Amino acid sequence: MKQLISDHFQNPALLGLLPDMTMVMLRVLDAIGNFEPVNGITVAKQYRIPKGTVSKVTRRLITQKLITTESLPNNKKEVLFRTTPLGKELFLAHRAFDEQMKHGFV
């Protein structure tokens, strides 16, 4: 998957992040890209990933500037995640890989 992204996407910032990306990180980014704005509980339920893992992964994605957080005006406790432009690019690259794999199986 990393090779496909390297071959089709030339953004140096994106290519620099690929070595540190795990499949769980990509799945969480995929969930955020699909459902944004979305909270961590929804990500955990949709992808059957433990909430603690989602929390840990989202902190790493924030550090890598792939997602951002926002709070609701009437509920400061609930945090929602959105992709950044770089995160959206990686989300779309991951989508392209998934589609290619699905097409290969069919």
C-alpha distances in whole Angstrom, upper triangle without the diagonal:
4,5,5,6,9,10,11,12,15,16,17,17,13,12,15,13,10,11,13,11,11,10,13,13,11,13,16,15,14,18,19,18,19,22,23,26,25,27,25,27,26,22,23,25,22,19,22,21,24,25,26,22,21,24,23,19,21,23,20,18,22,22,19,21,18,21,24,27,30,33,35,39,41,38,37,36,33,30,28,24,23,20,21,20,17,16,17,14,11,12,13,9,8,11,10,6,9,11,10,10,13,14,14,15,18
4,5,5,6,9,10,10,12,13,13,14,11,9,11,10,7,8,11,9,10,10,14,13,11,14,16,15,15,19,20,18,20,23,24,26,26,27,25,28,27,23,24,26,24,21,23,22,25,26,26,22,22,24,22,18,20,22,18,17,20,20,17,19,16,19,23,26,29,33,35,38,40,38,37,36,33,30,28,24,23,19,20,19,16,15,16,14,11,13,13,10,9,12,12,9,12,15,13,13,17,18,17,19,22
4,5,5,6,9,10,12,14,14,15,12,10,13,13,9,11,14,13,14,14,18,17,15,17,20,18,18,22,23,21,23,26,27,29,29,30,29,31,30,26,28,30,27,24,27,25,28,30,29,26,25,28,26,22,24,25,22,20,24,23,20,22,19,23,26,29,33,36,38,42,44,42,40,39,37,33,31,27,26,22,22,21,18,18,18,15,13,15,15,11,11,14,12,10,13,15,13,13,17,18,16,19,22
4,5,5,6,8,11,13,15,16,13,11,14,14,11,13,16,14,15,14,18,17,14,17,19,17,17,20,21,19,21,24,25,28,28,29,28,31,29,25,27,29,26,23,26,25,28,30,30,26,25,28,26,23,24,26,23,21,24,24,21,22,19,22,26,29,32,35,37,40,43,41,40,39,36,33,30,26,24,21,21,20,17,17,17,14,12,13,12,8,9,11,9,7,11,12,10,11,14,15,14,17,19
4,5,5,6,8,10,11,12,9,8,11,11,9,11,14,12,14,14,17,15,12,15,17,15,15,18,19,17,19,22,22,25,25,27,26,29,27,24,25,27,25,22,25,24,27,28,28,25,23,26,24,21,21,23,20,18,21,21,17,18,16,19,22,26,29,32,34,37,40,38,37,36,33,30,27,23,21,18,18,16,13,13,13,10,8,11,10,6,8,10,9,8,11,13,12,13,16,17,17,19,21
4,6,6,7,9,9,11,9,6,10,11,8,11,14,13,15,16,19,17,15,18,20,18,18,22,22,20,22,26,25,28,28,30,29,31,30,27,28,31,28,26,28,27,30,30,30,27,26,28,26,22,23,24,21,19,22,22,18,19,17,21,24,27,31,34,37,39,42,40,39,38,35,32,30,26,24,20,19,18,14,15,16,12,11,14,13,10,11,14,12,11,15,16,15,16,19,20,19,22,24
4,6,7,11,12,14,12,10,13,15,12,14,17,16,18,19,22,20,18,21,23,20,20,24,24,22,24,27,27,30,30,32,31,34,32,29,31,33,30,28,31,29,32,33,33,30,29,31,29,26,26,28,25,23,25,25,21,22,20,23,27,30,33,37,39,42,44,43,42,41,38,35,32,28,26,22,22,20,17,18,18,14,13,16,14,11,13,15,12,11,15,16,14,16,19,18,18,21,23
4,7,10,12,14,11,11,14,15,13,16,19,17,19,19,22,20,17,20,22,19,18,22,22,19,21,25,25,27,28,30,30,33,31,27,30,31,28,27,30,29,32,33,33,30,28,30,29,25,25,27,24,22,24,25,21,21,19,22,25,29,31,35,37,40,42,41,40,39,36,33,30,26,24,20,20,17,15,16,15,11,11,13,11,8,11,12,10,10,14,14,12,15,18,17,18,21,22
4,6,9,10,8,8,12,12,11,15,17,16,18,18,21,19,16,19,20,17,17,21,20,18,20,23,23,25,26,28,28,31,29,26,29,31,28,26,29,28,31,31,31,28,26,28,27,23,23,25,22,19,21,21,18,18,16,19,22,26,28,32,34,37,40,38,37,37,34,30,28,24,21,18,16,14,12,13,12,9,9,12,10,8,11,13,11,12,15,16,15,17,20,20,21,23,25
4,6,9,8,7,10,12,12,15,17,17,20,21,23,21,18,22,23,20,20,24,23,20,23,26,25,27,28,30,30,33,32,29,31,33,31,29,32,31,33,33,33,30,28,29,28,25,25,25,23,20,22,21,18,18,17,20,23,27,29,33,35,38,41,40,38,38,36,32,29,26,23,19,17,15,12,14,14,11,11,15,13,11,14,16,15,15,19,19,19,21,24,23,24,27,29
4,6,5,6,9,10,11,14,16,16,19,20,22,19,17,21,21,18,19,22,21,19,22,24,23,25,26,28,28,31,30,27,29,32,30,28,31,29,31,31,31,28,26,27,26,22,22,23,20,17,19,18,15,14,14,17,20,23,26,30,32,35,38,37,35,35,33,29,27,23,20,16,14,12,9,12,12,9,10,13,13,11,14,17,16,17,20,21,20,22,25,25,26,29,30
4,5,5,6,9,10,12,14,15,18,20,22,19,18,22,22,19,21,24,23,21,24,27,25,27,28,29,29,32,31,28,30,33,31,29,32,30,32,31,31,28,26,27,25,22,22,22,19,17,18,17,14,14,14,18,20,24,27,31,34,36,39,37,35,35,33,30,28,24,22,18,16,14,11,13,15,12,12,16,16,14,16,19,18,19,22,23,23,24,27,28,28,31,33
4,6,5,7,9,12,12,13,17,19,20,17,16,20,19,16,18,21,20,19,22,24,22,24,25,26,25,29,28,25,28,30,29,27,30,27,29,28,28,25,23,24,22,19,19,18,16,14,15,13,10,10,11,14,17,20,24,27,30,32,35,34,32,32,30,26,24,21,19,15,13,11,8,11,13,11,10,14,15,14,16,18,18,19,21,23,23,25,27,28,29,31,33
4,5,5,7,10,11,10,14,16,17,14,13,16,17,14,15,19,17,16,19,22,20,22,23,24,24,27,26,23,25,28,26,24,27,25,27,26,26,23,21,22,21,17,17,18,15,12,14,14,10,11,9,13,16,20,23,27,29,32,35,33,31,31,29,25,23,19,17,14,12,11,7,9,11,8,7,11,12,10,12,15,15,15,18,20,20,21,23,25,25,27,29
4,5,5,8,10,10,14,16,18,15,14,18,19,16,17,21,20,19,22,25,24,25,26,27,26,29,29,25,27,30,28,25,28,26,28,28,27,24,23,24,22,19,19,20,17,15,17,16,12,14,13,17,20,23,27,30,33,36,38,37,35,34,32,28,26,23,21,17,16,14,11,12,14,11,10,13,14,11,13,16,16,15,18,20,19,21,24,25,25,27,29
4,6,7,8,10,14,16,18,15,15,19,19,17,19,22,21,20,24,26,24,26,26,27,26,29,29,25,27,30,29,26,28,26,28,27,26,23,22,23,21,18,18,18,15,14,15,14,10,12,12,16,19,23,26,29,33,35,38,36,34,33,31,28,26,22,21,18,16,15,12,13,15,13,12,15,17,14,15,19,19,18,21,23,23,24,26,28,28,30,32
4,6,6,7,10,13,14,11,11,15,15,13,16,19,18,17,21,23,21,23,23,23,22,25,25,22,23,26,25,23,25,22,24,24,23,19,19,19,17,14,15,15,11,10,12,11,8,10,10,13,16,20,23,27,30,32,35,33,31,30,28,24,23,19,18,15,14,14,10,10,13,12,10,13,15,13,13,17,17,17,19,22,22,22,25,26,26,28,31
4,5,5,9,11,13,11,10,14,15,13,15,18,18,17,20,23,22,24,24,24,23,26,25,22,23,26,24,21,24,21,23,24,23,19,19,20,18,15,16,17,13,12,15,14,11,13,12,15,19,22,25,29,31,35,37,35,33,32,29,26,24,21,19,16,16,16,12,12,14,12,9,12,14,11,11,15,15,14,16,19,19,19,22,23,23,25,27
4,6,8,11,14,12,12,16,17,16,18,20,21,21,23,26,25,27,26,26,24,27,27,23,24,27,26,23,25,22,24,24,23,20,20,21,18,15,17,17,14,14,17,15,12,15,15,18,21,24,28,31,34,37,39,36,34,33,31,28,27,23,22,19,19,19,15,15,18,16,13,16,18,15,14,18,18,16,19,22,21,21,24,26,25,26,29
4,7,10,11,9,11,14,14,14,16,19,19,19,22,24,23,24,24,23,21,24,25,21,21,25,24,21,22,19,21,21,19,16,16,17,14,12,14,14,10,11,14,12,10,13,13,16,19,21,25,28,31,34,36,33,31,30,28,25,24,20,20,18,18,19,15,14,17,16,13,15,18,16,15,18,20,18,19,23,22,22,25,27,26,27,30
4,7,8,6,7,10,11,10,13,15,15,16,19,20,20,22,21,21,19,22,21,18,18,22,20,17,19,16,18,19,18,14,14,16,13,10,12,13,10,9,13,12,10,13,11,14,17,20,23,26,29,32,34,32,30,28,26,23,22,18,18,15,16,17,14,12,15,14,10,12,15,13,11,15,16,15,16,19,19,19,21,24,24,24,27
4,5,5,6,9,10,11,12,14,15,16,18,20,21,22,21,20,18,20,20,16,16,19,18,15,16,14,16,17,16,12,13,15,12,10,12,14,11,11,15,15,13,16,14,15,19,21,24,27,30,33,34,32,30,28,26,23,22,19,19,17,18,20,17,14,17,16,13,13,16,14,12,15,17,15,15,19,19,18,20,23,22,23,26
4,5,5,6,9,10,10,12,14,15,16,18,19,21,19,20,17,19,18,15,15,17,16,12,14,12,14,16,16,12,12,15,14,11,13,16,13,13,16,17,15,17,15,16,20,21,25,27,29,33,34,31,30,28,26,23,22,19,19,17,19,20,17,15,16,16,13,12,15,13,10,13,15,12,12,16,17,15,17,20,19,19,22
4,5,5,6,9,10,11,12,14,15,17,17,19,17,16,14,15,15,11,11,14,13,10,11,8,11,12,12,9,9,12,11,8,10,13,11,11,15,16,15,17,14,15,18,19,22,24,26,30,31,28,27,25,22,20,19,16,17,16,18,20,18,15,16,17,14,13,16,15,12,14,17,15,14,18,19,17,19,22,22,22,24
4,5,5,6,8,10,11,12,14,16,16,17,15,15,13,15,15,12,12,15,14,12,13,11,13,13,13,10,9,11,10,6,8,10,8,8,11,12,11,13,10,11,15,16,20,22,24,28,29,27,25,23,21,18,17,14,14,13,15,17,14,11,14,14,11,11,14,14,11,14,16,15,15,18,20,19,20,23,24,24,26
4,5,5,6,9,10,10,12,14,15,17,15,16,14,17,16,12,13,16,14,11,14,12,15,16,16,13,11,14,13,9,11,13,11,10,13,15,13,14,11,12,15,17,20,23,25,29,30,28,27,25,23,20,18,14,14,12,14,15,13,10,11,12,8,8,11,10,7,10,13,11,11,15,16,15,17,20,20,21,23
4,5,5,6,9,10,10,12,14,16,14,14,13,14,13,9,10,12,10,8,10,9,12,13,15,11,10,13,13,10,11,14,13,12,15,17,15,16,13,13,16,18,20,23,24,28,29,27,26,24,21,19,17,14,14,13,16,17,16,12,13,14,11,9,12,12,9,10,14,12,11,14,16,15,16,19,20,20,22
4,5,5,6,9,10,11,11,13,11,11,9,11,11,7,8,11,10,8,10,9,11,11,12,10,7,10,11,7,8,11,11,9,12,14,14,14,11,10,13,14,17,19,21,25,26,23,22,21,18,15,13,10,11,11,14,16,15,11,12,14,12,10,13,14,11,13,16,15,14,17,20,19,19,22,24,23,25
4,5,5,6,9,10,10,12,11,12,11,14,13,9,12,14,12,11,14,12,15,14,15,13,10,12,13,9,8,12,11,8,11,13,12,12,8,8,11,13,16,19,21,24,26,24,23,21,18,15,13,10,9,8,11,12,11,7,9,11,8,6,10,11,9,11,14,14,13,16,18,18,19,22,23,23,25
4,5,5,6,9,10,12,11,13,13,15,12,9,12,14,11,10,13,13,16,16,17,15,12,15,16,12,12,15,15,12,14,17,15,15,11,11,14,16,18,21,22,26,27,25,25,23,20,17,15,12,11,10,13,14,13,9,9,11,9,6,9,10,8,8,11,12,10,13,16,15,16,18,20,20,22
4,5,5,6,8,10,8,10,10,11,9,6,9,10,8,7,11,11,14,13,16,14,10,13,15,12,11,15,15,13,15,18,17,16,13,12,14,14,16,18,19,23,24,22,22,21,17,15,12,10,10,10,14,16,15,12,12,14,12,9,12,14,11,11,15,15,13,15,18,18,18,21,23,22,23
4,5,5,5,7,6,8,9,11,9,7,11,12,10,11,14,13,15,14,16,14,11,13,14,12,10,13,14,11,12,16,15,14,10,8,10,11,13,15,17,20,22,20,19,18,15,12,9,7,6,7,11,13,13,10,10,13,12,9,12,14,12,12,16,17,16,18,21,21,21,23,25,25,26
4,6,6,8,9,12,13,15,12,10,14,15,13,13,16,16,19,18,19,18,14,16,17,14,13,16,16,12,14,17,16,14,10,9,12,13,15,17,19,22,24,22,22,22,18,15,12,9,7,6,10,11,12,8,7,10,10,6,9,11,10,10,13,15,14,15,18,19,19,21,23,24,25
4,6,9,9,12,13,14,11,10,13,14,11,12,15,16,18,18,20,19,15,18,19,17,15,19,19,16,17,20,19,18,14,13,15,16,17,19,19,23,24,23,23,22,19,17,13,11,10,10,13,14,15,12,10,13,13,9,10,13,12,10,14,15,13,15,18,18,18,20,22,22,23
4,6,6,9,11,12,9,8,12,12,10,12,15,15,18,16,19,18,15,16,19,17,15,18,19,16,17,21,20,18,15,13,14,14,14,16,16,20,21,19,20,19,16,14,10,9,9,10,14,16,17,14,12,16,15,12,14,17,15,14,17,19,17,18,22,22,21,23,26,26,26
3,5,8,11,13,10,10,14,15,13,14,17,17,19,17,19,18,15,16,18,16,13,16,18,14,15,18,18,16,13,10,11,11,11,13,13,17,19,17,18,17,14,12,8,6,5,8,11,13,15,12,11,14,15,12,14,17,16,15,19,20,19,20,24,24,23,26,28,28,29
4,7,10,12,10,11,14,15,14,16,18,18,19,17,19,19,15,15,18,16,13,16,18,15,14,18,18,16,14,10,10,9,9,10,11,14,16,14,15,15,11,9,6,5,5,9,12,14,16,13,13,17,17,14,16,20,19,18,21,23,22,23,26,27,26,29,31,31,32
4,7,8,7,7,11,12,11,13,15,15,16,13,16,16,12,13,16,14,12,15,17,14,14,18,18,17,14,11,11,10,10,11,11,15,16,14,14,14,10,8,5,5,7,10,14,16,18,14,14,18,17,15,17,20,19,18,22,23,21,23,26,26,26,28,31,30,31
4,6,6,7,9,10,11,13,14,13,13,11,13,13,10,10,13,13,10,13,16,14,14,17,18,17,15,12,11,9,10,10,11,15,15,12,13,11,7,6,5,6,9,12,16,19,20,16,17,20,19,17,20,22,21,21,24,25,23,25,28,28,28,31,33,32,33
4,5,5,6,9,10,11,11,10,10,7,9,10,6,7,10,10,8,11,14,13,13,16,17,17,15,12,12,11,12,12,14,18,18,15,14,12,9,8,7,8,11,13,17,20,20,16,18,21,19,17,20,22,20,20,24,24,22,25,28,27,27,30,32,31,32
4,5,5,6,9,10,10,9,9,6,10,11,8,9,13,13,12,14,17,16,17,20,21,21,19,16,16,14,15,14,15,19,18,15,16,13,10,10,10,11,14,17,20,23,23,20,21,24,22,20,23,25,22,22,26,26,24,26,29,28,27,31,32,31,32
4,5,5,6,8,10,10,11,9,13,13,10,12,15,14,13,16,18,17,18,21,22,21,18,16,16,15,15,15,16,19,19,17,17,15,12,11,10,11,13,15,19,22,22,19,19,22,21,18,20,23,20,20,23,24,21,23,26,25,25,28,30,29,29
4,6,5,6,8,8,9,8,11,10,7,10,13,11,10,14,15,14,15,19,19,18,16,14,15,14,16,16,17,21,22,19,19,17,13,12,11,10,12,13,17,20,20,16,16,19,17,15,18,19,17,17,20,20,18,21,24,23,22,25,27,26,27
4,6,6,5,5,6,5,9,8,6,9,12,11,11,14,16,15,17,20,20,21,18,16,17,16,18,18,20,23,23,20,20,17,15,14,13,13,15,17,20,23,23,19,20,22,20,18,21,22,19,19,23,22,20,23,25,24,23,27,28,27,28
4,6,5,7,8,8,12,12,10,13,16,15,15,18,20,19,20,23,24,24,21,19,20,19,20,20,21,24,24,21,22,19,16,16,15,15,17,19,23,25,25,21,22,24,22,19,22,23,20,20,24,23,20,23,26,24,23,27,28,26,27
4,6,8,11,11,15,14,11,15,17,15,15,19,20,18,20,23,23,23,20,18,20,19,20,21,21,25,25,23,23,21,18,17,15,15,16,17,21,23,23,19,19,22,20,17,19,21,17,17,20,20,17,19,22,21,20,23,25,23,24
4,5,9,10,13,11,10,14,15,13,14,18,18,17,19,22,22,22,19,18,20,20,21,22,23,27,27,25,25,23,19,18,17,15,17,17,21,23,22,18,19,21,18,15,18,19,15,15,19,18,15,18,20,19,18,22,23,21,23
4,7,9,12,10,10,13,15,14,15,18,19,19,21,23,23,24,21,20,22,21,23,24,25,28,28,25,25,23,20,19,18,18,20,20,24,26,25,21,22,24,21,19,22,22,19,19,22,21,18,21,23,21,21,24,25,23,25
4,6,8,7,7,10,11,11,12,15,16,16,18,20,20,22,19,18,20,19,22,22,24,28,28,24,24,21,19,18,17,16,18,19,22,25,23,20,21,23,20,18,21,22,18,19,22,21,19,22,24,22,22,26,26,25,27
4,5,5,6,9,10,11,12,15,16,16,18,20,21,22,20,19,20,19,21,22,23,27,27,23,23,20,18,17,17,17,20,21,24,26,25,22,23,25,23,21,24,25,21,22,26,24,22,26,28,26,26,29,30,28,31
4,5,5,6,9,10,10,12,14,15,16,19,20,21,19,17,18,16,18,18,20,23,23,20,19,16,14,13,14,14,17,19,22,25,24,21,22,25,22,21,24,25,22,23,27,26,24,27,29,28,28,31,32,31,33
4,5,5,6,9,10,11,13,14,15,17,19,20,19,17,18,17,19,19,22,25,25,21,20,17,15,14,16,15,19,20,22,26,24,21,23,26,23,22,25,26,23,25,28,27,25,29,31,29,30,33,34,33,35
4,5,5,6,8,10,11,12,14,15,17,18,17,16,17,17,20,20,23,26,27,23,22,19,17,16,16,15,18,18,21,24,22,19,21,23,20,19,23,23,20,22,25,23,22,26,27,26,26,30,30,29,32
4,6,5,6,9,10,10,12,14,15,16,14,13,14,14,16,17,20,23,24,20,19,17,14,13,13,11,14,15,18,21,20,16,18,20,18,16,20,21,18,20,23,22,21,24,26,25,25,29,30,29,31
4,6,5,6,9,10,11,13,14,15,14,13,13,12,15,15,18,21,22,19,17,14,13,11,12,11,14,15,18,21,20,17,19,22,19,18,22,23,21,22,26,25,24,27,29,28,29,32,33,32,34
4,6,5,7,9,10,11,13,15,14,13,14,14,17,18,21,24,25,22,20,17,16,14,15,13,16,16,18,21,20,17,20,22,19,19,22,23,20,23,26,24,24,27,29,28,29,32,33,32,35
4,5,5,6,9,10,11,12,11,11,13,13,17,18,21,25,26,23,21,19,17,14,14,12,14,14,15,18,16,14,16,18,15,15,19,19,17,19,22,21,20,24,25,24,26,29,29,29,31
4,5,5,6,9,10,10,9,8,9,9,13,15,18,21,23,20,18,16,14,11,11,8,11,11,13,16,15,12,15,17,15,14,18,19,17,19,22,22,21,24,26,26,27,30,31,31,33
4,5,5,6,9,10,10,9,10,10,13,15,19,22,23,20,18,16,15,12,13,11,13,13,14,17,16,14,17,19,17,17,21,21,20,22,25,24,24,27,29,29,30,33,34,34,36
4,5,5,6,9,9,9,11,12,16,19,22,25,27,24,21,20,19,15,15,13,14,13,14,16,14,12,16,17,15,15,19,19,18,20,23,22,22,26,27,26,28,31,31,32,34
4,5,5,6,5,6,8,11,14,17,20,23,25,23,21,20,18,14,13,10,11,9,10,13,11,9,12,13,11,12,16,16,15,17,20,20,20,23,25,24,26,29,29,30,32
4,5,5,6,5,6,8,12,15,18,21,23,21,18,18,16,13,12,9,10,9,9,13,11,10,13,15,14,14,18,18,18,20,23,23,23,26,28,28,29,32,33,33,35
4,5,8,8,9,11,15,18,21,24,26,24,21,20,19,16,16,13,14,13,12,14,12,12,15,16,15,16,20,20,19,22,24,24,25,28,29,29,31,33,34,35,37
4,6,8,10,13,17,20,23,26,28,26,24,23,22,18,17,14,13,11,10,12,9,9,13,13,12,14,17,16,16,19,21,21,22,25,26,26,28,31,31,32,35
4,6,7,11,14,17,21,23,26,24,22,22,20,16,15,12,11,9,7,9,7,7,11,12,11,13,16,16,17,19,21,21,23,25,26,27,29,31,32,33,35
4,7,11,14,17,20,23,26,24,22,22,19,16,14,10,9,6,5,8,6,4,8,9,8,9,12,13,13,15,18,18,19,21,23,24,25,27,28,30,31
4,7,10,14,16,19,22,20,18,18,16,12,10,6,5,4,5,9,8,6,9,11,11,11,14,15,15,17,19,20,20,23,25,25,26,29,30,31,32
4,7,10,13,16,19,17,15,15,14,10,8,6,5,6,6,10,11,9,11,14,14,14,17,19,19,20,23,24,24,26,28,29,29,32,34,34,36
4,7,10,13,15,13,11,12,10,6,6,5,6,9,10,14,15,13,14,18,17,17,20,22,21,22,25,26,26,28,31,31,31,34,36,36,37
4,7,9,12,11,9,10,9,6,5,7,8,11,12,16,17,16,17,20,20,19,22,24,24,24,28,29,28,30,33,33,33,36,38,38,39
4,6,8,7,5,7,6,5,6,9,11,15,16,19,21,19,20,24,24,22,25,28,27,27,31,32,31,33,36,36,36,38,41,40,41
4,6,5,6,8,7,7,8,11,13,17,18,21,23,21,22,25,26,24,26,29,29,28,32,33,32,34,37,37,37,39,42,41,42
4,6,7,10,10,11,11,15,16,20,21,24,26,24,25,28,29,27,30,33,32,32,35,37,36,37,40,41,40,43,45,45,46
4,6,9,9,12,13,16,18,22,24,27,29,27,27,31,31,29,32,35,34,34,37,38,37,39,42,42,41,44,46,46,47
4,5,6,9,11,14,17,21,22,26,28,25,26,30,30,28,31,33,32,32,36,37,35,37,40,40,40,42,45,44,45
4,6,7,10,13,16,20,21,25,26,24,25,29,29,27,30,32,31,32,35,36,35,37,40,40,40,43,45,44,45
4,6,10,13,16,20,22,25,26,24,25,29,28,26,30,32,30,31,35,35,34,36,39,39,38,41,43,43,44
4,7,10,13,17,19,23,24,21,22,26,25,23,26,29,27,28,31,32,30,33,36,35,35,38,40,39,40
4,7,10,13,16,19,20,18,19,22,22,20,23,26,24,25,28,29,28,30,33,33,33,36,37,37,38
4,7,10,13,16,18,15,16,19,19,17,20,23,21,22,25,26,25,27,30,30,30,33,35,34,35
4,7,10,13,14,11,12,16,15,14,17,19,18,18,22,23,22,24,27,27,27,30,32,32,33
4,7,10,11,9,9,13,13,11,14,17,16,16,20,21,21,22,25,26,26,28,30,31,32
4,7,8,5,6,9,9,8,11,13,13,14,17,18,18,20,23,23,24,26,28,29,30
4,5,5,6,9,10,10,12,14,15,16,18,20,20,22,24,25,26,28,30,31,32
4,5,5,6,9,10,11,12,14,15,17,19,20,21,23,24,25,27,29,30,31
4,5,5,6,9,10,11,12,14,15,17,18,20,21,23,24,26,27,29,30
4,5,5,6,9,10,10,12,14,15,16,18,20,21,22,24,26,27,28
4,5,5,6,9,10,10,12,14,15,16,18,20,21,22,24,26,27
4,5,5,6,9,10,11,12,14,15,17,19,20,21,23,25,26
4,5,5,6,8,10,11,12,14,15,16,18,20,21,23,24
4,5,5,6,9,10,11,12,14,15,16,18,20,21,22
4,5,5,6,9,10,10,12,14,15,16,18,20,21
4,5,5,6,9,10,11,12,14,15,17,19,20
4,5,5,6,9,10,11,12,14,15,17,18
4,5,5,6,9,10,10,12,14,15,16
4,5,5,6,9,10,10,12,14,15
4,5,5,6,9,10,11,12,14
4,5,5,6,8,10,11,12
4,5,5,6,8,10,10
4,5,5,6,9,10
4,5,5,6,9
4,5,5,6
4,5,5
4,6
4
